[in-house]
Amino acid sequence: MDKISKYDVVIIGGGTSGCACAYNSSKLGLKTLLVEKNNFLGGLMTGGLVVPVMKSSVEDINCNYYKALVEKAKKYHAQITYKDKNDGWFNPECLKIVLDDLLTDYDIKNNLDILFETIPIKIQKKDNLIQSVIFNSNILSIPIEASYFVDATGSGEFSIMCGCEILNDSELKQQNSLRFILDNVNIDKFKVFLDELNDSEDITNTYRHDIDTNNELHFTTASTWDNNREWKLDKFLKKAVDEGILFDSDRAYFQIFSVAGSKTSVAFNCPRINNYKDNPYMSSLELIEARKAIWRLYNFVKKYFKGFRDSHISNIATQTGIREQNRIKTKYIYKKDDILTQKTFNNPVLKANYSIDIHSAQKDKSILQKTASYELPIESLMSFDVDNLYVIGKPLGADFYAQSALRVQKSCMSMGEAVAKYIRNII
């Protein structure tokens, strides 16, 4: 295919932030292309099984896409609102269909093209501008020109291809996760087990509501091997280690949730995986070990938890839950002190209060530091090295600690929406 297609905006990555950017860009009348390497949208929300959306109290800044997503998901019975008023409890498989529908609504589809199973392979630059990109699909190579490009890859890989500098300001690493789902769980029986625990309400709680949950019973509970609080589930995990059912490392982080639109599914935010971001061989071995850990955890809950006896593994994430990989140098590097001092900016991208959240491989080294409301400037999403490139989502220009607070889904959606609006204003 020799003919060059031209767009106002090309977004590389159809995940959490990329979908938000494409939705708003096309809705604002910009000719938009969304390029996704998988055959579905949603990124970690769908392929990574990262549900529910972590609650973050936000002021109503760049939240239009999130609200539209919630309303669309309700129509597919793929959303519930939990007792803490978190309306971001989604069904990850149904969400693939929801996102297709949302991004092909009548007032969007005329301005938006979507390419699945497509990746960038060659970039043509002149001075500090991207002129064109050749994308490769399963069918052919496609040359694309655009006024602006947006890196929503989650790893910053497109920015790196463009020659952008990576921030190397910390020796710390976030642990990754490989999530999975069990089905055919008797959640009513499991509630009896949870009630017998007499656990702290902020760790273990359940909720059933005629409207919020469509009269489905939902729950959340967790345990870690850290000693910062009493984890009631840990006595079962320790016993399973003693009996050889689990490894001690399986106790590091154990968190489970019910799934919207399902009366029998339970989503696991575990096991954790060691982060070898500079060694693909070790990362690949870690995935093999993670699937072995999933089998151990499956046998553990079947033996120790009421309601899990007849359960089975129905889904293992097709994407690794990477919390931090590459952070790209931008015009303003957002810092931990900006969060703690509540620094304000002229045109904030978002306002949020999600905690500084670092998952460590070492006992008692994880950090969950609560914060007051903080702002993020648009300059932290503007590439320092390429004038017509923006970076949204996890690779934004932030230090290690600040990124740990900003990487959550609601904030990533706001970043995508803000960049679309910013480009609309300058194009």
C-alpha positions as CSV (number, residue, x, y, z in Angstrom):
1,M,0.0,0.0,0.0
2,D,1.9,3.1,-1.3
3,K,-0.7,5.8,-0.7
4,I,-0.1,7.8,2.5
5,S,-3.1,8.3,4.7
6,K,-3.2,11.6,6.6
7,Y,-4.7,12.3,10.0
8,D,-4.8,15.1,12.6
9,V,-3.9,12.7,15.4
10,V,-2.5,9.2,15.5
11,I,-2.7,7.3,18.8
12,I,-0.5,4.3,19.3
13,G,-2.0,2.0,21.9
14,G,-5.7,1.2,22.4
15,G,-5.6,0.7,26.2
16,T,-6.9,2.7,29.1
17,S,-5.4,6.1,28.1
18,G,-5.4,5.5,24.3
19,C,-9.2,4.8,24.1
20,A,-9.9,8.0,26.2
21,C,-7.8,10.0,23.8
22,A,-9.3,8.5,20.7
23,Y,-12.9,9.0,22.0
24,N,-12.4,12.7,22.8
25,S,-10.2,13.5,19.7
26,S,-12.8,12.1,17.3
27,K,-15.7,13.6,19.2
28,L,-14.0,17.0,18.9
29,G,-13.9,16.6,15.1
30,L,-10.3,15.7,14.6
31,K,-9.5,13.0,12.0
32,T,-8.1,10.3,14.3
33,L,-6.4,6.9,13.9
34,L,-6.2,4.5,16.8
35,V,-3.6,1.7,16.4
36,E,-3.7,-1.3,18.6
37,K,-1.3,-4.4,18.6
38,N,-4.0,-6.8,20.0
39,N,-7.3,-7.7,18.4
40,F,-9.3,-5.9,21.1
41,L,-9.3,-2.6,23.0
42,G,-8.8,-1.9,26.7
43,G,-5.3,-3.0,27.4
44,L,-4.8,-4.0,31.0
45,M,-8.5,-3.4,31.7
46,T,-9.4,-6.2,29.4
47,G,-6.3,-8.3,28.4
48,G,-4.7,-7.8,31.8
49,L,-7.9,-8.4,33.8
50,V,-7.2,-5.3,35.9
51,V,-10.5,-4.8,37.6
52,P,-12.0,-3.0,39.4
53,V,-10.8,0.5,38.6
54,M,-9.0,1.7,41.8
55,K,-11.0,4.3,43.5
56,S,-9.6,7.8,43.3
57,S,-11.6,10.8,44.5
58,V,-11.3,13.2,41.6
59,E,-12.7,16.6,40.8
60,D,-14.6,16.7,37.6
61,I,-11.7,17.5,35.3
62,N,-11.4,15.5,32.1
63,C,-13.7,12.8,33.3
64,N,-16.2,12.8,30.3
65,Y,-14.8,9.6,28.8
66,Y,-14.9,7.7,32.1
67,K,-18.5,8.7,32.7
68,A,-19.4,7.6,29.1
69,L,-17.6,4.3,29.7
70,V,-19.6,3.6,32.9
71,E,-22.9,4.4,31.2
72,K,-22.1,2.3,28.2
73,A,-21.0,-0.6,30.4
74,K,-24.3,-0.5,32.3
75,K,-26.2,-1.2,29.1
76,Y,-24.2,-4.5,28.7
77,H,-24.6,-5.4,32.4
78,A,-20.8,-5.1,32.6
79,Q,-20.7,-2.6,35.5
80,I,-21.6,-2.3,39.1
81,T,-21.2,0.4,41.7
82,Y,-19.7,-0.9,45.0
83,K,-20.6,0.2,48.5
84,D,-17.8,2.8,48.6
85,K,-19.5,4.4,45.5
86,N,-16.7,3.2,43.2
87,D,-18.6,2.8,39.9
88,G,-15.6,1.4,38.1
89,W,-16.3,-2.3,38.8
90,F,-16.3,-3.8,35.3
91,N,-16.5,-7.2,33.6
92,P,-13.2,-7.4,31.6
93,E,-14.4,-9.7,28.8
94,C,-17.6,-7.8,28.2
95,L,-15.6,-4.6,28.3
96,K,-14.0,-5.5,25.0
97,I,-17.5,-5.3,23.4
98,V,-18.4,-2.2,25.4
99,L,-15.3,-0.3,24.1
100,D,-16.0,-1.3,20.5
101,D,-19.5,0.1,20.8
102,L,-18.3,3.3,22.6
103,L,-15.7,4.1,20.0
104,T,-18.0,3.5,17.1
105,D,-20.9,5.7,18.3
106,Y,-22.5,7.7,15.5
107,D,-20.9,11.1,16.4
108,I,-17.4,9.4,16.7
109,K,-17.1,6.8,13.9
110,N,-17.0,9.3,11.1
111,N,-13.8,10.8,12.5
112,L,-12.1,7.6,13.9
113,D,-10.3,4.8,12.2
114,I,-9.1,1.8,14.2
115,L,-6.4,-0.6,13.2
116,F,-6.1,-3.9,15.2
117,E,-3.1,-6.2,15.2
118,T,-0.9,-3.4,13.9
119,I,2.4,-2.0,15.2
120,P,4.8,0.8,14.2
121,I,7.9,-0.4,12.4
122,K,9.6,2.7,11.0
123,I,9.5,6.4,11.8
124,Q,10.5,9.3,9.6
125,K,11.6,12.4,11.4
126,K,12.8,15.8,10.4
127,D,14.4,18.0,13.0
128,N,12.2,17.6,16.1
129,L,9.1,16.5,14.3
130,I,7.6,13.1,13.3
131,Q,6.7,13.3,9.6
132,S,5.3,9.9,9.0
133,V,5.2,6.4,10.4
134,I,5.0,3.0,8.7
135,F,2.7,0.6,10.5
136,N,2.7,-3.1,9.8
137,S,-0.5,-5.2,10.1
138,N,-1.1,-8.9,9.4
139,I,-2.1,-7.9,5.9
140,L,0.2,-5.1,4.7
141,S,2.4,-2.1,5.6
142,I,0.6,1.3,5.9
143,P,2.4,4.7,5.7
144,I,0.7,7.3,7.9
145,E,1.2,11.0,8.2
146,A,-0.2,13.1,11.0
147,S,0.0,16.5,12.7
148,Y,0.4,14.9,16.1
149,F,1.2,11.5,17.5
150,V,0.3,10.2,21.0
151,D,2.2,7.4,22.7
152,A,-0.3,5.3,24.7
153,T,1.6,2.1,24.6
154,G,1.9,1.7,28.3
155,S,5.6,1.0,28.0
156,G,6.7,4.1,26.1
157,E,8.0,2.0,23.2
158,F,6.8,4.3,20.5
159,S,8.6,7.3,22.2
160,I,11.7,5.2,22.5
161,M,11.5,4.4,18.7
162,C,11.4,8.1,18.2
163,G,14.6,8.6,20.1
164,C,13.2,10.0,23.3
165,E,15.1,9.9,26.5
166,I,14.1,7.5,29.3
167,L,14.1,8.7,32.9
168,N,16.5,6.7,35.1
169,D,16.1,8.3,38.5
170,S,15.5,5.3,40.8
171,E,16.9,1.8,41.5
172,L,13.5,0.8,42.9
173,K,11.2,-1.5,40.9
174,Q,7.5,-2.1,41.0
175,Q,6.6,-5.8,41.0
176,N,4.3,-6.9,38.2
177,S,1.3,-9.2,38.4
178,L,-0.3,-11.9,36.3
179,R,-4.0,-11.8,37.1
180,F,-6.5,-14.7,36.6
181,I,-10.2,-15.5,37.1
182,L,-11.9,-18.5,38.7
183,D,-15.5,-19.3,37.8
184,N,-18.2,-21.5,39.3
185,V,-17.5,-20.1,42.7
186,N,-20.4,-20.1,45.2
187,I,-20.1,-16.5,46.4
188,D,-23.0,-16.9,48.9
189,K,-21.0,-19.7,50.6
190,F,-17.9,-17.6,50.5
191,K,-19.6,-14.7,52.2
192,V,-20.3,-17.0,55.1
193,F,-16.6,-17.7,55.3
194,L,-15.8,-14.0,55.2
195,D,-18.4,-13.3,57.9
196,E,-16.7,-15.9,60.1
197,L,-13.4,-14.1,59.7
198,N,-14.7,-11.0,61.5
199,D,-12.1,-9.0,59.5
200,S,-11.6,-5.2,59.4
201,E,-14.2,-3.6,57.1
202,D,-11.6,-1.7,55.2
203,I,-9.9,-5.0,54.2
204,T,-12.8,-7.4,53.8
205,N,-16.4,-6.3,52.9
206,T,-19.4,-7.4,50.9
207,Y,-22.2,-5.6,49.2
208,R,-25.6,-6.5,47.6
209,H,-27.9,-3.8,46.3
210,D,-31.0,-3.9,44.0
211,I,-29.7,-1.1,41.7
212,D,-26.0,-0.7,42.3
213,T,-25.1,-4.4,41.9
214,N,-28.3,-5.6,40.1
215,N,-29.0,-7.6,43.3
216,E,-25.7,-9.6,42.8
217,L,-23.5,-10.2,45.8
218,H,-20.1,-8.6,45.5
219,F,-17.0,-8.6,47.7
220,T,-13.4,-7.7,48.2
221,T,-10.7,-9.1,50.5
222,A,-6.9,-9.1,50.7
223,S,-3.8,-10.2,52.6
224,T,-0.1,-9.6,52.3
225,W,3.0,-10.8,54.2
226,D,3.7,-7.3,55.4
227,N,3.4,-6.7,59.2
228,N,1.9,-3.2,58.9
229,R,-1.5,-4.5,60.0
230,E,-3.4,-7.7,60.9
231,W,-4.3,-9.8,57.8
232,K,-7.0,-12.3,58.8
233,L,-6.5,-14.4,55.7
234,D,-2.7,-14.8,56.3
235,K,-3.2,-17.7,58.9
236,F,-4.7,-19.8,56.0
237,L,-1.9,-18.8,53.7
238,K,0.8,-19.7,56.3
239,K,-0.9,-23.1,57.0
240,A,-0.9,-23.8,53.2
241,V,2.8,-23.0,53.1
242,D,3.5,-25.4,56.0
243,E,1.5,-28.1,54.2
244,G,3.4,-27.5,50.9
245,I,0.4,-26.3,49.0
246,L,1.9,-22.7,48.6
247,F,5.3,-21.3,48.5
248,D,6.1,-18.6,51.1
249,S,6.4,-16.0,48.2
250,D,2.7,-16.7,47.4
251,R,1.9,-14.9,50.6
252,A,3.5,-11.7,49.4
253,Y,0.3,-10.3,47.9
254,F,-3.2,-11.9,47.8
255,Q,-6.2,-9.8,46.7
256,I,-9.5,-11.0,45.2
257,F,-12.7,-9.3,43.9
258,S,-16.0,-10.4,42.6
259,V,-16.7,-9.5,38.9
260,A,-19.5,-7.3,37.6
261,G,-22.2,-9.1,35.7
262,S,-21.2,-12.5,37.0
263,K,-22.6,-14.3,40.0
264,T,-19.9,-17.0,40.1
265,S,-16.6,-15.3,39.0
266,V,-13.7,-14.2,41.3
267,A,-10.8,-12.1,40.0
268,F,-7.3,-12.5,41.5
269,N,-4.9,-9.6,41.7
270,C,-2.0,-12.0,42.1
271,P,0.5,-13.6,41.9
272,R,3.2,-11.0,41.9
273,I,6.1,-11.3,39.4
274,N,9.6,-10.0,39.8
275,N,10.4,-7.2,37.4
276,Y,13.2,-7.8,35.0
277,K,12.6,-4.9,32.6
278,D,16.0,-5.1,31.1
279,N,16.2,-8.9,30.7
280,P,13.5,-10.5,28.5
281,Y,14.8,-14.0,29.2
282,M,14.2,-13.6,32.9
283,S,10.9,-11.9,32.3
284,S,9.8,-14.9,30.3
285,L,10.8,-17.3,33.0
286,E,8.9,-15.2,35.5
287,L,5.7,-15.7,33.5
288,I,6.2,-19.5,33.6
289,E,6.7,-19.3,37.3
290,A,3.6,-17.1,37.7
291,R,1.4,-19.6,36.0
292,K,2.7,-22.3,38.3
293,A,1.8,-20.0,41.2
294,I,-1.7,-19.6,39.8
295,W,-2.1,-23.4,39.9
296,R,-1.0,-23.3,43.6
297,L,-3.3,-20.5,44.5
298,Y,-6.2,-22.3,42.8
299,N,-5.6,-25.4,44.8
300,F,-5.2,-23.3,47.9
301,V,-8.6,-21.6,47.7
302,K,-10.4,-24.9,46.8
303,K,-9.1,-26.5,50.0
304,Y,-9.4,-23.6,52.5
305,F,-12.2,-21.3,51.3
306,K,-15.9,-22.1,51.4
307,G,-17.5,-21.9,48.1
308,F,-14.5,-22.6,45.9
309,R,-14.6,-26.4,45.9
310,D,-16.2,-26.7,42.4
311,S,-14.4,-23.7,40.9
312,H,-12.2,-23.8,37.8
313,I,-9.7,-21.5,36.1
314,S,-11.6,-19.7,33.4
315,N,-9.1,-17.0,32.4
316,I,-5.4,-16.1,32.7
317,A,-4.5,-12.6,31.7
318,T,-3.0,-12.3,28.2
319,Q,-1.1,-9.2,29.3
320,T,1.3,-8.9,32.2
321,G,0.2,-6.4,34.8
322,I,3.2,-4.1,34.5
323,R,3.0,-1.2,36.9
324,E,6.1,0.7,35.8
325,Q,8.4,0.1,32.9
326,N,9.7,3.1,31.0
327,R,9.1,6.8,31.9
328,I,9.7,9.3,29.1
329,K,11.4,12.7,29.6
330,T,8.8,15.4,29.1
331,K,8.8,19.2,29.3
332,Y,8.0,19.0,33.0
333,I,9.0,16.1,35.2
334,Y,6.3,15.7,37.8
335,K,7.7,14.8,41.3
336,K,6.7,13.3,44.5
337,D,7.1,16.7,46.2
338,D,4.5,18.1,43.7
339,I,2.0,15.6,45.1
340,L,2.9,16.2,48.8
341,T,2.9,20.0,48.5
342,Q,-0.2,20.0,46.4
343,K,1.4,22.1,43.8
344,T,-1.1,23.8,41.5
345,F,-0.8,24.5,37.7
346,N,-2.5,26.9,35.3
347,N,-4.2,24.1,33.2
348,P,-4.3,20.9,35.2
349,V,-4.8,17.6,33.3
350,L,-6.5,16.0,36.3
351,K,-7.1,16.3,40.0
352,A,-6.8,13.1,42.0
353,N,-5.9,11.7,45.4
354,Y,-4.8,8.1,44.7
355,S,-2.0,7.1,47.1
356,I,1.7,6.7,46.3
357,D,1.6,3.0,45.8
358,I,4.7,0.9,45.4
359,H,4.6,-3.0,45.4
360,S,8.0,-4.2,46.6
361,A,9.4,-7.7,46.4
362,Q,10.7,-7.5,49.9
363,K,8.7,-7.9,53.1
364,D,7.6,-4.7,54.8
365,K,9.0,-2.6,52.0
366,S,5.8,-1.9,50.0
367,I,4.5,1.7,50.3
368,L,0.9,2.9,50.4
369,Q,1.1,6.6,51.3
370,K,-2.1,8.5,51.4
371,T,-2.2,11.9,49.8
372,A,-4.4,14.9,49.6
373,S,-5.7,16.1,46.2
374,Y,-3.0,16.9,43.6
375,E,-2.8,18.2,40.1
376,L,-0.9,17.2,37.0
377,P,0.2,19.7,34.3
378,I,-0.1,19.1,30.6
379,E,3.7,19.6,30.2
380,S,4.3,16.2,31.9
381,L,2.6,14.7,28.8
382,M,4.6,16.6,26.2
383,S,7.7,14.9,24.9
384,F,10.9,16.8,25.6
385,D,12.6,15.5,22.4
386,V,9.9,15.5,19.8
387,D,7.7,18.5,19.3
388,N,4.6,16.8,18.0
389,L,4.6,13.8,20.3
390,Y,2.6,13.4,23.6
391,V,3.0,10.6,26.1
392,I,-0.1,9.5,28.1
393,G,-0.6,6.8,30.8
394,K,2.1,5.0,32.7
395,P,5.1,6.3,30.7
396,L,4.3,10.0,31.5
397,G,7.1,12.3,32.6
398,A,7.2,11.7,36.4
399,D,9.6,10.4,39.0
400,F,9.3,6.9,40.3
401,Y,7.2,7.8,43.3
402,A,4.8,10.2,41.5
403,Q,4.3,7.7,38.7
404,S,3.1,5.1,41.3
405,A,0.2,7.4,42.2
406,L,-0.7,8.5,38.6
407,R,-0.6,5.1,36.9
408,V,-4.1,4.1,37.9
409,Q,-6.9,3.9,35.3
410,K,-8.9,6.9,36.2
411,S,-5.9,9.2,36.0
412,C,-4.7,7.6,32.7
413,M,-8.1,8.2,31.2
414,S,-8.0,11.9,32.2
415,M,-4.6,12.2,30.6
416,G,-5.9,10.8,27.3
417,E,-8.9,13.2,27.4
418,A,-6.8,16.2,28.3
419,V,-4.3,15.6,25.4
420,A,-7.2,15.3,22.9
421,K,-8.6,18.6,24.1
422,Y,-5.2,20.3,24.1
423,I,-4.5,19.2,20.5
424,R,-8.0,20.4,19.4
425,N,-7.2,23.9,20.8
426,I,-3.9,24.2,18.9
427,I,-4.5,22.5,15.6
